[in-house]
Amino acid sequence: MPTGCCPGARWTLPGVERALAFTPAERARVADRDWLDYGARDEHVIDGPLRVWRTAAAAGRGLCTVALHVH
């Protein structure tokens, strides 16, 4: 990435898509371990991050993330 340039989510999108491209078998394993309760209109936990990344990339925006661990 060039110095002084902020290309936003577009620059990293290809790598993120590769990392979050789950096979049907991987999706099934995730579903078996997922303890979240989903409503009829809720997005699955493995679908949301890639959708948000693609939306930011399409808009020419960046992303900010937060990790929260509740004990």
N, C-alpha and C positions, 0 to 999 in steps of 0.2 A: 504494500500500500504506500503511495507517495506521501512524503512528509507534508504536513499541513493540510492534508485532504481528509475529508470525512465522508466517505461514500455511503454511509449508513448500512442498512441491512442487506442491500443488494450485493455488496462485496462478499459477504459470508453465506449468502443463501445457498449456493450450490453445495457447500460442505454440510450445512445444516440439513438440507434435503437428503443427502446421502446418509447422514447419521440417524435421521428420524424416519427413514423409509423401512417400515417394518414388513416382514413377510407375513403371510397368513399364520404360519406356525408361531412366530414371535408375538403377533397380536393375540393369539389364543393364550399363550403363556402369561402375557400381561393381564389379560382379562381374568385369568385364574387367580392372580395375586392382587387384583384391584379390590380394595375394600370400600371404595366410595359408593354412595348411593346416587344413582342418576335419575333425574326426572325425564319425562318424555322429550323435553326440548333441550336437555343438557348435553354439552359436548364432552366426549370422552377425554380423559386426561392425556392420552397420547396423541390426540388430534389437535388440541388447542394450540400448543406451542408452534407447530409448523404453520398453522393458519395465520397466527398473529405475525410470525416472521414474514410470510409471503405478503400479507397486507402492508406491513411496514416497508418492505422492499418495493412494492408496487407504487407506494406513495412517495418514495424517495426519502424515507425517514430512517431513523436509527431506533434502537431498542434500549431499554433500561430494565434490568432484572433485579429481583430481590429474592433471596433465599431465607426462608423462615423455618426454624426448627422449634417445635413445641414439645416440651418434655413434660 
